[in-house]
Amino acid sequence: MTPATPAPTPRSRRERPAKPALSHAGIVEAAVRIMRAEGLQRVTMRRLATELDTGPASLYVYFGNTAELHAAILEEYLGAVDLSPVTETASGEWRERLVQVLGSYTGVLFQHPSLARSALVARPTGANYLALVEAVLALLDEGGVPAGQAAWGVDVLLQLATAAAAEQATRSETDSADEEHDALVGALRAASADTYPRIAAVGDDLFSGRPEQRLGWMFRAVVNGALTTPRDQP
């Protein structure tokens, strides 16, 4: 007769490996991991709690809502923005170096379309974001932009960069984007010179230039406006 297999000895909860303690850095790391694998739309408090084997309520100690969590993810990625054009050894005219910094910021958002759209409302507050703001202000100061005008100018420049990235991200995910663009080009080219003389006058120049050229021009236009437009105008 085969002896009966002894029943497994119940394992005490105290013997189980302890879960790692929650931390701000650990939560953000898990959130970035989920975004890379599943997309930003899946980075919710509930999904993150499952990933970390905890309850959603535990996460609210660190983040008030999902928007704050997304802002923290953005803050993590802002560490990739190239701020070398602000260093003392950087060469080139200050406007061009500023365009380089803003272009790098836009490029980071281009790489993560869902994050680009979230960045329109997400407001990071960490060291990477502060370093970006400081860099833009430093270059505006180098160019002689008055402090008050620079304070408003940095907001406009970062909004422009963020909006450009979000628009491009949305278009890249839309199957009909090319058809919509072609329809717009066709409508403008077909505009009657009698009814729309100014559209007809500029013609194909409305569509000229590479995307990076047009974005750089927009940055320079805002910078020049910040340099010459006083804040106290009515």
N, C-alpha and C positions, 0 to 999 in steps of 0.2 A: 504494500500500500504506500503510495507516494505521500510523503508528509505535506500538509497544507502550507502554502506560502504565507509567511507571517504578514499581517497587515502593515502598511507603511506607518511609521511613527509620525503623528501630526507634527508639523513644523511650527514652532512658535513664531509669532510676528516679530519678536525681538531678534530672531536669528536671520531674518531676511535682510538682504542688503539695503541699506538706507538710501532713499532717493536723494540725489544731489539737491542741495538747498537752492531755492530760486534766487536769482539775481537779475538785475537789469541787463547786464551783459549777456547772461545765459538765455534770457527770454528773447533778446534781439537776435542772437545767433540762431536760435530755433526758428524765429520768424523769417529770417533771411533764407534759411534752408528750405522752408516751405514755399517761399516765393519762387525760388529757383526751380523747384521741382513741380509746383502746381499752379503758380501764378499768384499775383498779389490779391486777386479777388478771394482766394482761399485762406488768406491770412486774417482769420477772425479770432476773437477771444476763445470761442468754443473749440475751433480746430487747434489752436495753439495749446490750449489746456490738455487736449488729448495727446498731443505730441510730447508734452512735458509730464504727462501722467499726474495731473493735478486738477483742481476745480477752477472754472473761470473766475470765481470770486477772488482766488489767490492772485490773479494777474492784475486785477483792478487796483491792487496796492501799488503797482508800478506804473500802470497806464490807465488814465481815466476813461479812454474809449479807443475804438479801433483807429480813429484818425491819428491819435497820439502815437499809436503803435506804428502806423505807416510812416509817420514823421521820423520815428527812430530808425526805421529801415533806411529812409532817405539819408539821414545823417550818417549812417554807416557807409553808404556808397559815396558820399561827398568826399571821403578820404582819398578817392581816386582822382579828384580834380587837380590838374597841374597848376600849381601856384609858383612855379619857378620864374615866370616873367616878372615877379615882384622882388626877387632877390637883388642884392646890391651888384652882383656880377652880371645881371641880365642886360642885354643890349637891345637897342631899338627904340623908336619913338614911343612915348607913353601910351598913346591911343592904340597903337598896334599891339602893344603888350597887353593892354586891357582887353582888346578883342580876342587875344589868345586865351586869356583866362576864362572869359565868358564862353568862348567856343569850346573849351575843355569841359566846362560845366554842362553845356548843352549836349555835348557828346556823351557824357555819362548818362544823361537822361534818355538820349536816343537809344542806348543799348538796352534800356529797360522800359518798354512802352507803357506798361501799366503804372509804373512808378512815376513816369513823366506826367501822366494825368493826375495822379494823386498829389504830386508836388504843387499843383495849382492851389490846393487848399491846405496841404500838410505844411506845418511850420516847424522845422527842426530847430533845436536850441542848443545843440552840442558844440563841441570844440571845432569840428570840421566845418560846420556852417558859419560859426563866428570867424574862423580863419578866412573863409571865402569873402565874407562881408568886409573884413579888415583889408584884404588884398585889393578889392575893388576901390575902397575908400583911399587906400594908400596911393594907387595910381591916379585917381581923380585929384588928390592933393598934389601929387607930383606935377600934374598938368595945370595947376593953378585954379582949379574949380573951387569957388568959395565953399566953406564948410556946410552952410545951410543948403546950398544947391546940391552939393554932393550927397548930403543926407537923404534928400528926396530922389536924387538921381540913381543911387544904388538900388533903391526899391524898384524903380522903373526898369532898370537894366536887367535885374534878376527876374522880374515878371515877364519881360520880353523873351528872355532866354527860355524860361519855363514854358511859356505859351507856345513858342516855336517848336519846342520838343514835343509837347503834348499834341499839337496839331499834326505834326509829322507822324507821330506814333499812331494816332487815330487813323490817318490815311493809309498807313502801311498795313493796317489790320482790316481794311475795308476792301472787299473783292471788287467793288465797282469804282474804286478811286481813280483808276486810269480813265475809265469812260466818263466820269464826272468832269475830270480835268479837260479831256478832249472836247466835251460839250461846251465848257466855259470858253475855251480858246476859240472854238468855232463861232460862238455867239458874238464874241468881241471882234473877231475878224470880219464877220458879216455885218457889223453895225454900219448903218448908212452914214456917209460923211455929211449928208445934209442935216440929219437929225442929231448925230453924235459927232460933231466935227473934232472935238478934242480926243476922243477915243481913236478916230481915224488918223489923226495927226501923229500920235505916238506909235500906232501900229504894233508891229511885232516886238517892239521894245518893252511892251507890257509883260512879255514872257521871257525876256533875255536874262542872261546870267545864270551861273550855277547856284544851287541853293546856298552853299557856303559863302558865295560872293554877296548874295542878297542879304543874308543874315549879318555878315560883317558890316555892310553898308547901314543896316538898321541900327546896329550898335553904335557906329560912328555918328549917325544922325542924332541919336539920343545924347551921346556924350557931348557933342557940339552944342546941343540945346541946353544941357545942364551948365555948360561953361558960360553961355551968353544970356541965359534967361534968369533974371532976378526973381526971387520968391515973393517979393512984396508987390508985384504987379497986380492991379485989380482984376 
